[in-house]
C-alpha cells in the first residue's frame, strides 16, 4: 500500500492503481480509435460506472475533446491524459540501492528502458560488485550515495532492494538528500515524513496470501 498525502481530494491509491491498468488496456489500441467505458469495463473486468468515476476525478487533466457522446473516449486523448496524471509523460530518474538478484533483475527489466523511466545509478556494499557495469550502468558503493545525489539535477525515485536491517538508514540518507519517492522491497515499514511517498512491495507477504488461496482451492 502506498503511504502519501495528496492534494487532489485525497485520491485513493486504488484509483491510481487502476489508472495504470487503464494505460495497459489502451496501449495496444489505435490512437485514433474511440473506446467507451463499457468496452473498457468488459476488457478489464471492472464496471463502466467505476471507470467513469475514476476518470471524473481528473477532468481538468484531459483537456478539450475528452469524451464524445455516442463514441466514448478517443484513445490518444485518454492515454496522454493518464500519462500526464501519472507523470510518465516525462523522464523520471531512478536509482537502485542493492545490486543483488532482485536489483539486477529490475535493472534488466525492459520496462525501465522506456523513455519515462531512466535508471541513472546503482549502488551496493559488496566490493566485488562495485565498479562492474550492468546494462551500461556502473555499480557504485553505497558510501557514494550522498556525493552522487549532490552531483545530479534530481533523483525522482529510489528503489530499495536491501536487507531490512539497513533499509531505514539508507532511506533516511536519501530523504535528507531530497529524494521524495521510494519503491521499497525490504520487509520493513519505513518511517518517513508526510511529504515522502513510499510504495511497499512485500514479496513474502504476497507468497503467504497466495498460499492461503492455494489451500482454499485444494479444499474446494
Rosetta constraint file for C-alpha pairs under 8 A:
AtomPair CA 1 CA 13 HARMONIC 7.55 0.50
AtomPair CA 1 CA 199 HARMONIC 5.94 0.50
AtomPair CA 1 CA 200 HARMONIC 6.09 0.50
AtomPair CA 2 CA 13 HARMONIC 6.51 0.50
AtomPair CA 2 CA 197 HARMONIC 6.94 0.50
AtomPair CA 2 CA 198 HARMONIC 5.58 0.50
AtomPair CA 2 CA 199 HARMONIC 4.45 0.50
AtomPair CA 2 CA 200 HARMONIC 6.72 0.50
AtomPair CA 3 CA 197 HARMONIC 5.77 0.50
AtomPair CA 3 CA 198 HARMONIC 5.48 0.50
AtomPair CA 3 CA 199 HARMONIC 6.73 0.50
AtomPair CA 4 CA 194 HARMONIC 6.70 0.50
AtomPair CA 4 CA 195 HARMONIC 7.08 0.50
AtomPair CA 4 CA 196 HARMONIC 6.80 0.50
AtomPair CA 4 CA 197 HARMONIC 5.12 0.50
AtomPair CA 4 CA 198 HARMONIC 7.18 0.50
AtomPair CA 5 CA 10 HARMONIC 6.97 0.50
AtomPair CA 5 CA 194 HARMONIC 6.63 0.50
AtomPair CA 5 CA 195 HARMONIC 6.84 0.50
AtomPair CA 6 CA 10 HARMONIC 5.18 0.50
AtomPair CA 6 CA 11 HARMONIC 6.74 0.50
AtomPair CA 11 CA 15 HARMONIC 6.82 0.50
AtomPair CA 11 CA 16 HARMONIC 7.70 0.50
AtomPair CA 12 CA 16 HARMONIC 6.93 0.50
AtomPair CA 13 CA 17 HARMONIC 6.23 0.50
AtomPair CA 14 CA 18 HARMONIC 6.23 0.50
AtomPair CA 15 CA 19 HARMONIC 6.31 0.50
AtomPair CA 15 CA 54 HARMONIC 6.16 0.50
AtomPair CA 16 CA 20 HARMONIC 6.66 0.50
AtomPair CA 16 CA 86 HARMONIC 7.90 0.50
AtomPair CA 17 CA 21 HARMONIC 6.73 0.50
AtomPair CA 18 CA 22 HARMONIC 6.23 0.50
AtomPair CA 19 CA 23 HARMONIC 6.46 0.50
AtomPair CA 19 CA 54 HARMONIC 7.98 0.50
AtomPair CA 19 CA 82 HARMONIC 6.78 0.50
AtomPair CA 20 CA 24 HARMONIC 6.58 0.50
AtomPair CA 21 CA 25 HARMONIC 6.27 0.50
AtomPair CA 22 CA 26 HARMONIC 6.27 0.50
AtomPair CA 22 CA 40 HARMONIC 8.00 0.50
AtomPair CA 23 CA 27 HARMONIC 6.07 0.50
AtomPair CA 23 CA 79 HARMONIC 6.21 0.50
AtomPair CA 23 CA 82 HARMONIC 7.05 0.50
AtomPair CA 23 CA 83 HARMONIC 7.76 0.50
AtomPair CA 24 CA 28 HARMONIC 7.84 0.50
AtomPair CA 25 CA 29 HARMONIC 7.93 0.50
AtomPair CA 25 CA 40 HARMONIC 7.46 0.50
AtomPair CA 25 CA 43 HARMONIC 7.56 0.50
AtomPair CA 25 CA 44 HARMONIC 7.48 0.50
AtomPair CA 26 CA 75 HARMONIC 6.64 0.50
AtomPair CA 26 CA 79 HARMONIC 6.63 0.50
AtomPair CA 27 CA 79 HARMONIC 7.92 0.50
AtomPair CA 29 CA 33 HARMONIC 7.09 0.50
AtomPair CA 29 CA 75 HARMONIC 7.20 0.50
AtomPair CA 30 CA 75 HARMONIC 7.04 0.50
AtomPair CA 30 CA 76 HARMONIC 7.98 0.50
AtomPair CA 31 CA 74 HARMONIC 7.23 0.50
AtomPair CA 31 CA 75 HARMONIC 4.96 0.50
AtomPair CA 31 CA 76 HARMONIC 4.41 0.50
AtomPair CA 32 CA 74 HARMONIC 6.49 0.50
AtomPair CA 32 CA 75 HARMONIC 6.29 0.50
AtomPair CA 32 CA 76 HARMONIC 6.31 0.50
AtomPair CA 33 CA 74 HARMONIC 5.89 0.50
AtomPair CA 33 CA 75 HARMONIC 5.74 0.50
AtomPair CA 33 CA 76 HARMONIC 7.87 0.50
AtomPair CA 34 CA 71 HARMONIC 6.10 0.50
AtomPair CA 34 CA 72 HARMONIC 5.77 0.50
AtomPair CA 34 CA 73 HARMONIC 5.21 0.50
AtomPair CA 34 CA 74 HARMONIC 4.30 0.50
AtomPair CA 34 CA 75 HARMONIC 5.60 0.50
AtomPair CA 35 CA 39 HARMONIC 6.24 0.50
AtomPair CA 35 CA 40 HARMONIC 6.89 0.50
AtomPair CA 35 CA 71 HARMONIC 6.92 0.50
AtomPair CA 35 CA 72 HARMONIC 5.19 0.50
AtomPair CA 35 CA 73 HARMONIC 5.27 0.50
AtomPair CA 35 CA 74 HARMONIC 6.48 0.50
AtomPair CA 35 CA 75 HARMONIC 6.65 0.50
AtomPair CA 36 CA 40 HARMONIC 6.35 0.50
AtomPair CA 36 CA 71 HARMONIC 6.55 0.50
AtomPair CA 36 CA 72 HARMONIC 4.11 0.50
AtomPair CA 36 CA 73 HARMONIC 5.96 0.50
AtomPair CA 37 CA 41 HARMONIC 5.97 0.50
AtomPair CA 37 CA 48 HARMONIC 4.89 0.50
AtomPair CA 37 CA 49 HARMONIC 7.72 0.50
AtomPair CA 37 CA 51 HARMONIC 6.25 0.50
AtomPair CA 37 CA 52 HARMONIC 6.59 0.50
AtomPair CA 37 CA 72 HARMONIC 6.90 0.50
AtomPair CA 37 CA 73 HARMONIC 7.88 0.50
AtomPair CA 38 CA 42 HARMONIC 6.25 0.50
AtomPair CA 38 CA 47 HARMONIC 7.31 0.50
AtomPair CA 38 CA 48 HARMONIC 4.89 0.50
AtomPair CA 39 CA 43 HARMONIC 6.33 0.50
AtomPair CA 40 CA 44 HARMONIC 6.11 0.50
AtomPair CA 40 CA 46 HARMONIC 7.91 0.50
AtomPair CA 40 CA 48 HARMONIC 7.32 0.50
AtomPair CA 40 CA 51 HARMONIC 7.97 0.50
AtomPair CA 41 CA 45 HARMONIC 5.61 0.50
AtomPair CA 41 CA 46 HARMONIC 4.63 0.50
AtomPair CA 41 CA 47 HARMONIC 5.08 0.50
AtomPair CA 41 CA 48 HARMONIC 5.21 0.50
AtomPair CA 41 CA 51 HARMONIC 7.20 0.50
AtomPair CA 42 CA 46 HARMONIC 6.80 0.50
AtomPair CA 42 CA 47 HARMONIC 7.67 0.50
AtomPair CA 46 CA 50 HARMONIC 6.96 0.50
AtomPair CA 46 CA 51 HARMONIC 7.48 0.50
AtomPair CA 47 CA 51 HARMONIC 6.55 0.50
AtomPair CA 48 CA 52 HARMONIC 6.21 0.50
AtomPair CA 49 CA 53 HARMONIC 6.05 0.50
AtomPair CA 50 CA 54 HARMONIC 6.12 0.50
AtomPair CA 51 CA 55 HARMONIC 6.23 0.50
AtomPair CA 52 CA 56 HARMONIC 6.00 0.50
AtomPair CA 53 CA 57 HARMONIC 6.89 0.50
AtomPair CA 54 CA 58 HARMONIC 7.79 0.50
AtomPair CA 55 CA 59 HARMONIC 6.71 0.50
AtomPair CA 58 CA 62 HARMONIC 7.08 0.50
AtomPair CA 58 CA 85 HARMONIC 7.76 0.50
AtomPair CA 59 CA 63 HARMONIC 7.19 0.50
AtomPair CA 59 CA 66 HARMONIC 7.97 0.50
AtomPair CA 61 CA 81 HARMONIC 6.00 0.50
AtomPair CA 61 CA 84 HARMONIC 7.31 0.50
AtomPair CA 61 CA 85 HARMONIC 6.84 0.50
AtomPair CA 62 CA 66 HARMONIC 6.09 0.50
AtomPair CA 62 CA 77 HARMONIC 6.79 0.50
AtomPair CA 62 CA 78 HARMONIC 6.91 0.50
AtomPair CA 62 CA 80 HARMONIC 7.94 0.50
AtomPair CA 62 CA 81 HARMONIC 4.82 0.50
AtomPair CA 62 CA 82 HARMONIC 7.84 0.50
AtomPair CA 65 CA 77 HARMONIC 7.67 0.50
AtomPair CA 66 CA 73 HARMONIC 6.22 0.50
AtomPair CA 66 CA 74 HARMONIC 7.21 0.50
AtomPair CA 66 CA 77 HARMONIC 6.72 0.50
AtomPair CA 66 CA 78 HARMONIC 7.21 0.50
AtomPair CA 67 CA 71 HARMONIC 7.60 0.50
AtomPair CA 67 CA 72 HARMONIC 5.20 0.50
AtomPair CA 67 CA 73 HARMONIC 4.43 0.50
AtomPair CA 67 CA 74 HARMONIC 6.89 0.50
AtomPair CA 68 CA 72 HARMONIC 5.14 0.50
AtomPair CA 68 CA 73 HARMONIC 6.25 0.50
AtomPair CA 68 CA 74 HARMONIC 7.89 0.50
AtomPair CA 73 CA 77 HARMONIC 7.43 0.50
AtomPair CA 73 CA 78 HARMONIC 6.36 0.50
AtomPair CA 74 CA 78 HARMONIC 6.14 0.50
AtomPair CA 75 CA 79 HARMONIC 5.80 0.50
AtomPair CA 76 CA 80 HARMONIC 6.07 0.50
AtomPair CA 77 CA 81 HARMONIC 5.91 0.50
AtomPair CA 78 CA 82 HARMONIC 6.20 0.50
AtomPair CA 79 CA 83 HARMONIC 6.20 0.50
AtomPair CA 80 CA 84 HARMONIC 6.19 0.50
AtomPair CA 80 CA 89 HARMONIC 7.42 0.50
AtomPair CA 81 CA 85 HARMONIC 6.29 0.50
AtomPair CA 82 CA 86 HARMONIC 6.15 0.50
AtomPair CA 83 CA 87 HARMONIC 5.89 0.50
AtomPair CA 83 CA 88 HARMONIC 5.07 0.50
AtomPair CA 83 CA 89 HARMONIC 5.24 0.50
AtomPair CA 84 CA 88 HARMONIC 6.27 0.50
AtomPair CA 84 CA 89 HARMONIC 5.43 0.50
AtomPair CA 88 CA 92 HARMONIC 7.39 0.50
AtomPair CA 88 CA 116 HARMONIC 5.12 0.50
AtomPair CA 88 CA 117 HARMONIC 7.75 0.50
AtomPair CA 89 CA 116 HARMONIC 6.40 0.50
AtomPair CA 90 CA 115 HARMONIC 7.61 0.50
AtomPair CA 90 CA 116 HARMONIC 5.46 0.50
AtomPair CA 91 CA 115 HARMONIC 5.98 0.50
AtomPair CA 91 CA 116 HARMONIC 4.20 0.50
AtomPair CA 91 CA 117 HARMONIC 5.60 0.50
AtomPair CA 91 CA 118 HARMONIC 6.66 0.50
AtomPair CA 92 CA 116 HARMONIC 5.70 0.50
AtomPair CA 92 CA 117 HARMONIC 4.86 0.50
AtomPair CA 92 CA 118 HARMONIC 5.99 0.50
AtomPair CA 92 CA 155 HARMONIC 7.66 0.50
AtomPair CA 92 CA 156 HARMONIC 5.73 0.50
AtomPair CA 92 CA 157 HARMONIC 7.42 0.50
AtomPair CA 93 CA 117 HARMONIC 6.11 0.50
AtomPair CA 93 CA 118 HARMONIC 4.92 0.50
AtomPair CA 93 CA 119 HARMONIC 5.91 0.50
AtomPair CA 93 CA 120 HARMONIC 6.27 0.50
AtomPair CA 93 CA 154 HARMONIC 7.10 0.50
AtomPair CA 93 CA 155 HARMONIC 5.16 0.50
AtomPair CA 93 CA 156 HARMONIC 5.17 0.50
AtomPair CA 93 CA 157 HARMONIC 6.48 0.50
AtomPair CA 94 CA 117 HARMONIC 6.83 0.50
AtomPair CA 94 CA 118 HARMONIC 5.79 0.50
AtomPair CA 94 CA 119 HARMONIC 4.54 0.50
AtomPair CA 94 CA 120 HARMONIC 5.92 0.50
AtomPair CA 94 CA 121 HARMONIC 7.04 0.50
AtomPair CA 94 CA 155 HARMONIC 5.99 0.50
AtomPair CA 94 CA 156 HARMONIC 6.01 0.50
AtomPair CA 94 CA 157 HARMONIC 4.86 0.50
AtomPair CA 94 CA 158 HARMONIC 5.72 0.50
AtomPair CA 94 CA 159 HARMONIC 7.35 0.50
AtomPair CA 95 CA 119 HARMONIC 5.66 0.50
AtomPair CA 95 CA 120 HARMONIC 5.85 0.50
AtomPair CA 95 CA 121 HARMONIC 4.66 0.50
AtomPair CA 95 CA 122 HARMONIC 5.70 0.50
AtomPair CA 95 CA 123 HARMONIC 7.90 0.50
AtomPair CA 95 CA 155 HARMONIC 7.08 0.50
AtomPair CA 95 CA 157 HARMONIC 6.57 0.50
AtomPair CA 95 CA 158 HARMONIC 4.96 0.50
AtomPair CA 95 CA 159 HARMONIC 6.22 0.50
AtomPair CA 96 CA 103 HARMONIC 6.74 0.50
AtomPair CA 96 CA 119 HARMONIC 7.56 0.50
AtomPair CA 96 CA 121 HARMONIC 6.39 0.50
AtomPair CA 96 CA 122 HARMONIC 4.77 0.50
AtomPair CA 96 CA 123 HARMONIC 6.33 0.50
AtomPair CA 96 CA 158 HARMONIC 5.91 0.50
AtomPair CA 96 CA 159 HARMONIC 4.74 0.50
AtomPair CA 96 CA 160 HARMONIC 6.18 0.50
AtomPair CA 96 CA 161 HARMONIC 7.39 0.50
AtomPair CA 97 CA 103 HARMONIC 7.47 0.50
AtomPair CA 97 CA 122 HARMONIC 5.90 0.50
AtomPair CA 97 CA 123 HARMONIC 4.83 0.50
AtomPair CA 97 CA 124 HARMONIC 6.20 0.50
AtomPair CA 97 CA 142 HARMONIC 7.53 0.50
AtomPair CA 97 CA 158 HARMONIC 7.29 0.50
AtomPair CA 97 CA 159 HARMONIC 6.11 0.50
AtomPair CA 97 CA 160 HARMONIC 5.06 0.50
AtomPair CA 97 CA 161 HARMONIC 6.01 0.50
AtomPair CA 97 CA 162 HARMONIC 6.71 0.50
AtomPair CA 98 CA 103 HARMONIC 5.65 0.50
AtomPair CA 98 CA 122 HARMONIC 7.22 0.50
AtomPair CA 98 CA 123 HARMONIC 5.74 0.50
AtomPair CA 98 CA 124 HARMONIC 4.88 0.50
AtomPair CA 98 CA 125 HARMONIC 7.78 0.50
AtomPair CA 98 CA 160 HARMONIC 6.55 0.50
AtomPair CA 98 CA 161 HARMONIC 5.00 0.50
AtomPair CA 98 CA 162 HARMONIC 5.24 0.50
AtomPair CA 99 CA 103 HARMONIC 4.63 0.50
AtomPair CA 99 CA 104 HARMONIC 5.40 0.50
AtomPair CA 99 CA 122 HARMONIC 6.75 0.50
AtomPair CA 99 CA 123 HARMONIC 6.41 0.50
AtomPair CA 99 CA 124 HARMONIC 5.59 0.50
AtomPair CA 99 CA 129 HARMONIC 7.84 0.50
AtomPair CA 99 CA 139 HARMONIC 7.59 0.50
AtomPair CA 99 CA 161 HARMONIC 7.60 0.50
AtomPair CA 100 CA 104 HARMONIC 5.75 0.50
AtomPair CA 100 CA 161 HARMONIC 7.72 0.50
AtomPair CA 101 CA 105 HARMONIC 5.99 0.50
AtomPair CA 102 CA 106 HARMONIC 6.23 0.50
AtomPair CA 102 CA 161 HARMONIC 6.62 0.50
AtomPair CA 103 CA 107 HARMONIC 6.23 0.50
AtomPair CA 103 CA 161 HARMONIC 5.86 0.50
AtomPair CA 104 CA 108 HARMONIC 6.29 0.50
AtomPair CA 104 CA 134 HARMONIC 7.72 0.50
AtomPair CA 105 CA 109 HARMONIC 6.28 0.50
AtomPair CA 106 CA 112 HARMONIC 7.81 0.50
AtomPair CA 107 CA 112 HARMONIC 6.99 0.50
AtomPair CA 107 CA 119 HARMONIC 7.71 0.50
AtomPair CA 107 CA 134 HARMONIC 7.62 0.50
AtomPair CA 107 CA 135 HARMONIC 7.52 0.50
AtomPair CA 108 CA 112 HARMONIC 7.76 0.50
AtomPair CA 108 CA 135 HARMONIC 7.14 0.50
AtomPair CA 109 CA 113 HARMONIC 7.55 0.50
AtomPair CA 110 CA 114 HARMONIC 7.25 0.50
AtomPair CA 111 CA 117 HARMONIC 7.90 0.50
AtomPair CA 112 CA 117 HARMONIC 5.48 0.50
AtomPair CA 112 CA 118 HARMONIC 6.38 0.50
AtomPair CA 112 CA 119 HARMONIC 7.04 0.50
AtomPair CA 113 CA 117 HARMONIC 6.71 0.50
AtomPair CA 113 CA 118 HARMONIC 6.69 0.50
AtomPair CA 114 CA 118 HARMONIC 7.41 0.50
AtomPair CA 120 CA 137 HARMONIC 7.23 0.50
AtomPair CA 121 CA 137 HARMONIC 6.78 0.50
AtomPair CA 121 CA 138 HARMONIC 7.36 0.50
AtomPair CA 121 CA 139 HARMONIC 7.22 0.50
AtomPair CA 121 CA 140 HARMONIC 7.65 0.50
AtomPair CA 122 CA 137 HARMONIC 7.15 0.50
AtomPair CA 122 CA 138 HARMONIC 6.90 0.50
AtomPair CA 122 CA 139 HARMONIC 5.02 0.50
AtomPair CA 122 CA 140 HARMONIC 6.17 0.50
AtomPair CA 123 CA 130 HARMONIC 7.79 0.50
AtomPair CA 123 CA 139 HARMONIC 5.40 0.50
AtomPair CA 123 CA 140 HARMONIC 4.73 0.50
AtomPair CA 123 CA 141 HARMONIC 5.36 0.50
AtomPair CA 123 CA 142 HARMONIC 5.15 0.50
AtomPair CA 123 CA 145 HARMONIC 7.51 0.50
AtomPair CA 124 CA 129 HARMONIC 7.21 0.50
AtomPair CA 124 CA 130 HARMONIC 6.86 0.50
AtomPair CA 124 CA 139 HARMONIC 6.89 0.50
AtomPair CA 124 CA 140 HARMONIC 6.39 0.50
AtomPair CA 124 CA 141 HARMONIC 5.20 0.50
AtomPair CA 124 CA 142 HARMONIC 5.34 0.50
AtomPair CA 125 CA 129 HARMONIC 7.97 0.50
AtomPair CA 125 CA 130 HARMONIC 7.54 0.50
AtomPair CA 125 CA 141 HARMONIC 5.46 0.50
AtomPair CA 125 CA 142 HARMONIC 5.72 0.50
AtomPair CA 125 CA 143 HARMONIC 8.00 0.50
AtomPair CA 126 CA 130 HARMONIC 6.56 0.50
AtomPair CA 126 CA 141 HARMONIC 7.63 0.50
AtomPair CA 127 CA 141 HARMONIC 7.55 0.50
AtomPair CA 129 CA 139 HARMONIC 6.67 0.50
AtomPair CA 130 CA 138 HARMONIC 7.62 0.50
AtomPair CA 130 CA 139 HARMONIC 5.05 0.50
AtomPair CA 130 CA 140 HARMONIC 5.20 0.50
AtomPair CA 130 CA 141 HARMONIC 5.81 0.50
AtomPair CA 131 CA 138 HARMONIC 5.76 0.50
AtomPair CA 131 CA 139 HARMONIC 5.36 0.50
AtomPair CA 131 CA 140 HARMONIC 6.19 0.50
AtomPair CA 132 CA 138 HARMONIC 5.58 0.50
AtomPair CA 132 CA 139 HARMONIC 5.65 0.50
AtomPair CA 133 CA 137 HARMONIC 5.07 0.50
AtomPair CA 133 CA 138 HARMONIC 4.22 0.50
AtomPair CA 133 CA 139 HARMONIC 5.99 0.50
AtomPair CA 134 CA 138 HARMONIC 6.48 0.50
AtomPair CA 134 CA 139 HARMONIC 7.38 0.50
AtomPair CA 140 CA 144 HARMONIC 6.73 0.50
AtomPair CA 141 CA 145 HARMONIC 7.54 0.50
AtomPair CA 144 CA 148 HARMONIC 5.97 0.50
AtomPair CA 145 CA 149 HARMONIC 6.15 0.50
AtomPair CA 145 CA 174 HARMONIC 7.87 0.50
AtomPair CA 146 CA 150 HARMONIC 6.22 0.50
AtomPair CA 146 CA 173 HARMONIC 7.46 0.50
AtomPair CA 146 CA 174 HARMONIC 7.50 0.50
AtomPair CA 146 CA 177 HARMONIC 6.72 0.50
AtomPair CA 147 CA 151 HARMONIC 6.41 0.50
AtomPair CA 148 CA 152 HARMONIC 6.51 0.50
AtomPair CA 149 CA 153 HARMONIC 7.95 0.50
AtomPair CA 149 CA 154 HARMONIC 7.25 0.50
AtomPair CA 149 CA 155 HARMONIC 7.18 0.50
AtomPair CA 149 CA 177 HARMONIC 6.69 0.50
AtomPair CA 150 CA 177 HARMONIC 7.45 0.50
AtomPair CA 155 CA 179 HARMONIC 6.21 0.50
AtomPair CA 156 CA 179 HARMONIC 6.46 0.50
AtomPair CA 156 CA 180 HARMONIC 6.97 0.50
AtomPair CA 156 CA 181 HARMONIC 6.45 0.50
AtomPair CA 157 CA 179 HARMONIC 6.85 0.50
AtomPair CA 157 CA 180 HARMONIC 7.09 0.50
AtomPair CA 157 CA 181 HARMONIC 4.86 0.50
AtomPair CA 157 CA 182 HARMONIC 5.56 0.50
AtomPair CA 157 CA 183 HARMONIC 7.30 0.50
AtomPair CA 158 CA 179 HARMONIC 7.22 0.50
AtomPair CA 158 CA 181 HARMONIC 6.37 0.50
AtomPair CA 158 CA 182 HARMONIC 4.90 0.50
AtomPair CA 158 CA 183 HARMONIC 6.31 0.50
AtomPair CA 159 CA 182 HARMONIC 5.77 0.50
AtomPair CA 159 CA 183 HARMONIC 4.69 0.50
AtomPair CA 159 CA 184 HARMONIC 5.95 0.50
AtomPair CA 159 CA 185 HARMONIC 7.62 0.50
AtomPair CA 160 CA 167 HARMONIC 7.13 0.50
AtomPair CA 160 CA 182 HARMONIC 7.29 0.50
AtomPair CA 160 CA 183 HARMONIC 6.26 0.50
AtomPair CA 160 CA 184 HARMONIC 4.90 0.50
AtomPair CA 160 CA 185 HARMONIC 5.78 0.50
AtomPair CA 160 CA 186 HARMONIC 6.65 0.50
AtomPair CA 161 CA 184 HARMONIC 6.83 0.50
AtomPair CA 161 CA 185 HARMONIC 5.22 0.50
AtomPair CA 161 CA 186 HARMONIC 5.98 0.50
AtomPair CA 162 CA 166 HARMONIC 6.91 0.50
AtomPair CA 162 CA 167 HARMONIC 6.08 0.50
AtomPair CA 162 CA 185 HARMONIC 7.38 0.50
AtomPair CA 162 CA 186 HARMONIC 5.89 0.50
AtomPair CA 163 CA 167 HARMONIC 6.28 0.50
AtomPair CA 163 CA 186 HARMONIC 5.90 0.50
AtomPair CA 163 CA 187 HARMONIC 7.81 0.50
AtomPair CA 164 CA 168 HARMONIC 7.42 0.50
AtomPair CA 164 CA 186 HARMONIC 5.15 0.50
AtomPair CA 164 CA 187 HARMONIC 5.83 0.50
AtomPair CA 164 CA 188 HARMONIC 5.74 0.50
AtomPair CA 166 CA 170 HARMONIC 6.26 0.50
AtomPair CA 167 CA 171 HARMONIC 6.08 0.50
AtomPair CA 167 CA 186 HARMONIC 6.55 0.50
AtomPair CA 167 CA 188 HARMONIC 7.59 0.50
AtomPair CA 167 CA 190 HARMONIC 7.65 0.50
AtomPair CA 168 CA 172 HARMONIC 6.06 0.50
AtomPair CA 168 CA 190 HARMONIC 5.90 0.50
AtomPair CA 168 CA 191 HARMONIC 7.18 0.50
AtomPair CA 169 CA 173 HARMONIC 6.28 0.50
AtomPair CA 170 CA 174 HARMONIC 6.24 0.50
AtomPair CA 171 CA 175 HARMONIC 6.06 0.50
AtomPair CA 171 CA 190 HARMONIC 7.61 0.50
AtomPair CA 172 CA 176 HARMONIC 6.20 0.50
AtomPair CA 172 CA 192 HARMONIC 7.66 0.50
AtomPair CA 173 CA 177 HARMONIC 6.40 0.50
AtomPair CA 174 CA 178 HARMONIC 6.45 0.50
AtomPair CA 174 CA 179 HARMONIC 5.45 0.50
AtomPair CA 175 CA 179 HARMONIC 4.83 0.50
AtomPair CA 175 CA 180 HARMONIC 6.33 0.50
AtomPair CA 175 CA 196 HARMONIC 7.93 0.50
AtomPair CA 179 CA 196 HARMONIC 7.96 0.50
AtomPair CA 180 CA 195 HARMONIC 7.09 0.50
AtomPair CA 180 CA 196 HARMONIC 4.63 0.50
AtomPair CA 180 CA 197 HARMONIC 6.12 0.50
AtomPair CA 181 CA 196 HARMONIC 5.90 0.50
AtomPair CA 181 CA 197 HARMONIC 4.75 0.50
AtomPair CA 181 CA 198 HARMONIC 5.92 0.50
AtomPair CA 182 CA 196 HARMONIC 7.99 0.50
AtomPair CA 182 CA 197 HARMONIC 6.24 0.50
AtomPair CA 182 CA 198 HARMONIC 4.75 0.50
AtomPair CA 182 CA 199 HARMONIC 6.22 0.50
AtomPair CA 183 CA 198 HARMONIC 6.03 0.50
AtomPair CA 183 CA 199 HARMONIC 4.97 0.50
AtomPair CA 183 CA 200 HARMONIC 6.09 0.50
AtomPair CA 183 CA 201 HARMONIC 7.31 0.50
AtomPair CA 184 CA 198 HARMONIC 6.89 0.50
AtomPair CA 184 CA 199 HARMONIC 6.06 0.50
AtomPair CA 184 CA 200 HARMONIC 4.77 0.50
AtomPair CA 184 CA 201 HARMONIC 5.97 0.50
AtomPair CA 185 CA 200 HARMONIC 6.15 0.50
AtomPair CA 185 CA 201 HARMONIC 4.96 0.50
AtomPair CA 185 CA 202 HARMONIC 6.16 0.50
AtomPair CA 185 CA 203 HARMONIC 7.45 0.50
AtomPair CA 186 CA 200 HARMONIC 7.82 0.50
AtomPair CA 186 CA 201 HARMONIC 7.63 0.50
AtomPair CA 186 CA 202 HARMONIC 7.25 0.50
AtomPair CA 187 CA 201 HARMONIC 7.98 0.50
AtomPair CA 187 CA 202 HARMONIC 5.93 0.50
AtomPair CA 189 CA 200 HARMONIC 7.55 0.50
AtomPair CA 190 CA 198 HARMONIC 7.82 0.50
AtomPair CA 192 CA 196 HARMONIC 6.20 0.50
AtomPair CA 202 CA 206 HARMONIC 6.30 0.50
AtomPair CA 203 CA 207 HARMONIC 6.30 0.50
AtomPair CA 204 CA 208 HARMONIC 6.31 0.50
AtomPair CA 205 CA 209 HARMONIC 6.32 0.50
AtomPair CA 206 CA 210 HARMONIC 6.11 0.50
AtomPair CA 207 CA 211 HARMONIC 6.03 0.50
AtomPair CA 208 CA 212 HARMONIC 6.31 0.50
AtomPair CA 209 CA 213 HARMONIC 6.57 0.50
AtomPair CA 210 CA 214 HARMONIC 6.07 0.50
AtomPair CA 211 CA 215 HARMONIC 6.17 0.50
AtomPair CA 212 CA 216 HARMONIC 6.34 0.50
AtomPair CA 213 CA 217 HARMONIC 6.14 0.50
AtomPair CA 214 CA 218 HARMONIC 6.30 0.50
AtomPair CA 215 CA 219 HARMONIC 6.34 0.50
AtomPair CA 216 CA 220 HARMONIC 6.40 0.50
